[in-house]
Amino acid sequence: MTKQQRVLVLGANGFIGSHLVDSLVDYGYLVRAFGRFENEPLFKISSRVEQFSGDFLNQTDIEEALIDVAYVVHLVSTTTPATSDKDPLIDLHTNVAGSIDLFQKCIANGSIKRIIFASSGGTVYGDNYPGRPFIETDPTNPISPYGIGKLTIENYLHYYHRVHGQDYTVFRIANPYGGRQKNTKQQGIMPVLVKNIAEGLPITIYGDGTMVRDYINIYDLVDIISKSLSHDLLYKTYNIGSAIGVSINELVEIVESTTGNKAAIEHREIPATFVQTSVLDNARLAKEIPMNLTGIRDGTRSMYASLLDQLNS
């Protein structure tokens, strides 16, 4: 890919999107940052970034945003696993329908070289953990509306590639964490644990804390996605994770050790749509894109340092 070609980042003012915009600029790319900008953008202001204020579900906005674009990174999600559980139709009417509209606009545009879609490695495989990290060829059996929606969008990308030749890459992402992540349950457990334990506030754990997840540092994640644009990838689907499982209990211990505080824990029943174990094998991607992944303890220390900076500023 020629770096003077423009990358459209949909969801550019979110947690992953804002970091990706910064990363792409660091690599020398032109970026069109699509999102809602009621407040200051989270990403760094740069002459190489064009802010495009628009609504993902507005077809006119999408059509205009695609003009003179070579690559599209689709990071938009109007739901979280929790909100999808409460109303499964939201995923269908917004994320799935909006993604289909986007793909059709890309095909009509005729100059989109590749669509990159952020799928969910933690939900599309379901609860049939094979006793080793999931590989991309493992069966998919999502048990939540959120995962079903993500997998459905993956399948539509496969359809548009087969029928119209539209190139694409699906990244099944583990649990990203790092700076700019909101302290809400909707954006993952890491910022909640770090902030609450640091401030002596209670934390909620579903079940007995043995639930295992795979955590990927946000800087590692966006670096991988940025590098992928200049690679002719061999496959259409890749996991992005650390390939290391960490239980909730272990994660609490890491945060306690980092902050020097003891956690006050409240236990609740595990929701039916939660999987017990989800760890992603990253060997397929590592063969094509160099990785230097941040360990969970180093990443937690970085998050805690950022929190202290915010509190002292």
ABEGO torsion letter per residue (X at the ends): XBAABBBBBBGAABAAAAAAAAAAAAAGBBBBBBEBBABBBABBBBAABBBBBBBAABAAAAAAAABGBABBBBABBABBAAAAAABAAAAAAAAAAAAAAAAAAAAAAGABABBBBBBBAAAAAEABBAGBBBBAABBBBBABAAAAAAAAAAAAAAAAAAAAGBBBBBBBBBBBBEBGBBBBAAAEAAAAAAAAAAAGBBBBBBEAGABBBBBBBAAAAAAAAAAAAABBBABABBBBBAGBBBBAAAAAAAAAAAAGBBBBBBBBBBBAABBABBBBBAAAAAAABBBBBBBAAAAAAAAAAAAAAAAAX
